[in-house]
Structure formats: structure tokens, C-alpha cells
């Protein structure tokens, strides 16, 4: 059985690897994601490599093996199903569930996870719009444009929120921009650092470029 630390590392590498599926994840990137020192990352990655879960190239980075990716995907599945269960069944605020799921993902049994999945109607995404791996650990990370890169004036809806910090999720909720929200991007002003939006109910609002880059949309 993998320890919680091993699972945390594999999940972090999987999430970082999505940005460059064929490349190596730099060690500094892994350390930043987990909040640990470079020396700690290197020692752990060497252990994972000895266990056949990652491929490690000194001074270059790390990549999951097939076995490592499968284990990481199952950890991610547990995490995202727990988040959705906490929101839909336990009625917790979506800005609170990430930290709770970080703890619970290592403690729940696969039997309980499958029961949660059934109770939730076999969902494909979590409360933040992230894809939930299926029972085999298969999922397709969606490549979506952000409010900075999408087409102006087109009917869109929020598909995913990339920043899951409590503060940002609370901002998104206050602005009415949770996943599923219909909207149009009316204009962008780089000099003023503003993206002007119009929601389906006619509400107009503005976001800064940094916040807009973290809200991904679908047509």
C-alpha cells in the first residue's frame, strides 16, 4: 500500500505533467506544488524511481511511469469525488472542500469511493470543473481557453476554475462565476488590466487579467 506521502507526490507530478504530457516535470515545480525543499523532493523522487513509479533524470526532472500514473489517477479520483460529495451531500462550501479532501483521500476505502460515485450519479467533473478519472483511472484533461484567450462576444459558460485557493474561490462565488455560469466576454483592456463580462441576467462586471486567466470557459 502506498503511503500518503507517496500518493501526494504522485498526484502532484500528475497534475504538473498535464501541462507537458511528453516532457519532464522540473524538480522545483514538484517542490513548489508540495511546499517542500528541493533536497526533500530529490530524495523522495529517487525512492519513487526505485519503486518503478517514476522515471527520474538528474538535473532534468521526473515523469510518471504507467504504474505511477495509474496510482496517481486513482488518488486524484478519490480527491475529486470526495470534494463533490462534500459539496452536494454534506452541503459544505466549495471553497472549503479542497483541504478536507486532501486529508480524506488517503483514508477512504475504494468501496466507499465507489458508493460515493454511485450516489452522485457517476459524475464526470468535480465542483471546480476538473475532470474526475473513471474507475480505471482514465480521464482526459480538458484544454480550455480562459477569459483572456476566448472569443469576444461569443456565448460561453464557465467550465473550470484553475485556482482552488479559498480566497479565489470565494471571489469567484461572489462574482457569480461558478462552473456552468453563462456569460460573454465583451472587451479586454490591457492598459487598464480589465476584462469586461456580461452575465446571462444582464449583470456587467470586470476582472483583472490575472483573475481572468484562472477562469476557463467552454462554448
C-alpha positions in Angstrom: 0.0 0.0 0.0 1.4 3.4 -0.9 1.8 5.9 1.9 0.0 9.2 2.0 3.3 10.9 1.2 3.9 8.7 -1.9 0.3 9.4 -3.0 0.8 13.2 -2.6 3.9 13.2 -4.7 2.4 11.1 -7.5 -0.7 13.2 -7.6 1.4 16.4 -7.7 3.5 15.1 -10.5 0.4 14.0 -12.5 -1.2 17.5 -12.2 2.1 19.2 -13.3 2.6 16.7 -16.1 -0.7 17.7 -17.7 0.9 20.9 -18.9 3.5 19.0 -20.8 2.5 15.3 -21.2 5.5 14.2 -23.1 8.1 16.2 -21.1 9.7 16.0 -17.7 8.4 17.9 -14.7 11.2 20.0 -13.2 12.0 19.1 -9.6 11.5 22.7 -8.5 7.9 22.6 -9.9 7.2 19.5 -7.8 8.7 21.1 -4.7 6.6 24.3 -5.2 3.4 22.3 -5.6 4.0 20.4 -2.4 5.7 23.1 -0.4 8.9 21.2 0.3 12.6 21.8 -0.3 14.5 20.7 -3.4 16.5 18.3 -1.3 13.4 16.6 0.1 11.9 16.3 -3.4 15.1 14.7 -4.8 15.3 12.1 -2.0 11.6 11.1 -2.4 11.7 11.0 -6.2 14.7 8.7 -6.1 12.7 6.4 -3.8 9.7 6.5 -6.2 12.1 5.7 -9.1 13.4 2.7 -7.2 9.8 1.5 -6.8 9.1 1.8 -10.5 6.6 4.6 -10.1 8.6 7.4 -11.8 11.4 7.9 -14.3 14.0 10.3 -12.8 16.6 12.2 -14.8 19.0 14.1 -12.6 19.1 17.9 -13.4 16.2 17.5 -15.8 13.1 16.3 -14.0 10.7 13.4 -13.4 7.9 11.6 -15.3 5.4 9.1 -14.1 5.6 5.5 -15.3 2.5 3.7 -16.4 2.2 2.2 -12.9 2.8 5.6 -11.3 0.2 7.3 -13.4 -2.4 4.7 -12.7 -1.9 5.1 -8.9 -1.8 8.9 -9.2 -5.1 8.9 -11.2 -6.8 6.8 -8.5 -5.7 9.3 -5.8 -7.0 12.1 -8.0 -10.3 10.3 -8.5 -10.7 9.9 -4.7 -9.9 13.5 -4.1 -12.3 14.9 -6.7 -15.2 12.6 -5.8 -14.7 13.5 -2.1 -14.9 17.2 -3.0 -18.1 16.7 -4.9 -19.6 14.6 -2.1 -18.8 17.2 0.5 -20.4 19.9 -1.6 -23.5 18.1 -2.8 -24.3 15.7 0.1 -22.6 17.4 3.1 -23.5 20.9 1.9 -20.1 22.3 2.5 -19.0 25.4 0.7 -16.9 24.7 -2.4 -14.1 26.9 -1.1 -13.6 24.7 1.9 -13.6 21.2 0.4 -10.1 21.1 -1.2 -8.3 21.0 2.2 -10.7 18.4 3.6 -10.3 16.2 0.5 -6.5 16.4 0.9 -6.9 14.6 4.2 -9.7 12.2 3.4 -8.3 11.0 0.1 -5.7 8.9 2.0 -8.2 7.4 4.5 -11.3 6.3 2.5 -11.6 2.8 1.1 -12.2 2.0 -2.6 -15.6 0.5 -1.6 -16.7 3.9 -0.1 -15.4 5.8 -3.1 -17.4 3.6 -5.4 -20.5 4.1 -3.3 -20.0 7.9 -3.4 -19.6 7.7 -7.2 -22.9 5.8 -7.4 -24.7 8.2 -5.0 -23.5 11.2 -7.1 -24.7 9.7 -10.4 -21.3 8.8 -11.7 -20.2 12.5 -12.3 -17.6 13.5 -14.8 -16.4 16.7 -13.1 -15.8 17.9 -9.5 -17.2 21.2 -8.1 -14.5 23.2 -9.7 -15.0 21.8 -13.1 -12.0 19.4 -13.0 -12.4 16.0 -14.7 -12.9 13.0 -12.4 -10.9 9.9 -13.5 -13.1 6.9 -14.1 -12.9 3.6 -12.1 -10.0 2.6 -14.3 -8.1 5.8 -13.7 -8.8 7.1 -17.2 -9.6 10.8 -17.8 -9.0 13.4 -20.5 -7.8 16.7 -19.1 -9.8 19.4 -20.9 -7.7 22.1 -22.7 -9.9 25.1 -22.4 -9.4 28.8 -23.2 -9.6 31.3 -20.4 -11.4 34.6 -20.2 -8.2 36.1 -21.5 -8.0 34.0 -24.7 -11.6 33.1 -25.6 -13.6 34.7 -28.4 -15.1 38.1 -27.7 -18.9 38.3 -27.8 -19.5 34.6 -28.0 -22.0 32.8 -25.8 -19.9 30.9 -23.3 -20.1 29.3 -19.9 -17.6 28.8 -17.1 -16.1 25.3 -17.5 -13.4 25.2 -14.8 -11.7 27.3 -12.1 -8.0 26.7 -12.2 -7.1 28.3 -8.8 -8.6 26.4 -5.9 -7.4 28.6 -3.1 -10.1 29.5 -0.6 -9.7 33.2 -1.4 -10.0 32.9 -5.1 -13.0 30.5 -4.9 -14.8 32.9 -2.6 -14.1 35.7 -5.2 -15.5 33.6 -8.0 -18.6 32.8 -6.0 -19.2 36.5 -5.1 -18.9 37.4 -8.7 -21.4 34.6 -9.8 -18.8 32.9 -11.9 -19.0 29.3 -10.7 -18.8 26.4 -13.3 -21.9 26.4 -15.5 -22.4 30.2 -15.4 -23.4 31.5 -18.9 -21.5 34.7 -19.9 -20.0 36.7 -22.7 -16.6 38.5 -22.8 -17.4 42.0 -24.1 -13.9 43.5 -24.1 -10.4 43.4 -22.8 -8.2 46.4 -22.0 -4.6 45.5 -21.5 -3.6 49.0 -20.4 -6.3 49.1 -17.7 -5.8 45.3 -16.8 -9.5 44.6 -17.1 -11.7 42.0 -18.8 -15.4 43.1 -19.1 -18.0 40.5 -18.8 -21.8 40.3 -19.1 -23.7 37.5 -17.4 -26.9 35.9 -18.7 -29.1 38.0 -16.3 -27.5 41.2 -17.8 -25.1 41.9 -14.9 -21.9 43.5 -16.0 -18.6 43.0 -14.2 -14.9 43.4 -14.6 -12.0 41.2 -13.6 -8.2 41.8 -13.7 -6.1 39.9 -16.2 -4.6 37.6 -13.5 -8.0 36.5 -12.2 -9.5 36.2 -15.7 -6.6 33.8 -16.7 -7.7 31.4 -14.0 -11.3 31.0 -15.2 -11.6 28.6 -18.1 -14.7 28.6 -20.4 -16.5 26.3 -22.9 -18.6 27.3 -25.8 
